Amino acid sequence: MDINLSINGKSYAIQAQENMPLLWAIRDIVGLTGTKFGCGVSQCGACSVLVDGNLTKSCGTPVSYAVGKEIFTIEGSSENLELLRQTWNDGNVPQCGYCQSGQLIAATSLLDKNENPSDEDIDNAMSSNICRCGTYSRIRKAIHEAVALKNKQI
């Protein structure tokens, strides 16, 4: 079936079954491979993207759900994501790095909705993303530092 997707502000016309996981459309058809396959059952968060601004596990979401909506992946750019990329890098957040695209998207979603999250807000927002290396304290610190950088820019 013909499907049109809007990903990171660009339109893509693809051929896919409507029940194909959005992850495979993004990775295999469109070729944006920053979004990772982790568990395949929407539990680990490696496949996280934003769909109309909402954190979405793309491995368990049919591509038909995203038609007519804006999809934002790790290859996209926004003020919050760029600040987070900077603080992630400055704080040496990734260890193996596999989960980090999903972590960054989840953190972007948090900062898009909450400009000054507490530790509890961060822990709640990030709880659906698993880091096997256990970099949670570095992730929390990088989110707080992104907030501080953003506040300095205002």
Secondary structure, DSSP 8 states (H G I E B T S, - for coil): -EEEEEETTEEEEEE--TTSBHHHIIIIII--TTS---SSSS-S-TTEEEETTEEEEGGGSBGGGGTTSEEE-TTS--HHHHHHHHHHHHTT--SS-TTHHHHHHHHHHHHHH-SS--HHHHHHHHTTS--TT--HHHHHHHHHHHHHHHHHH-
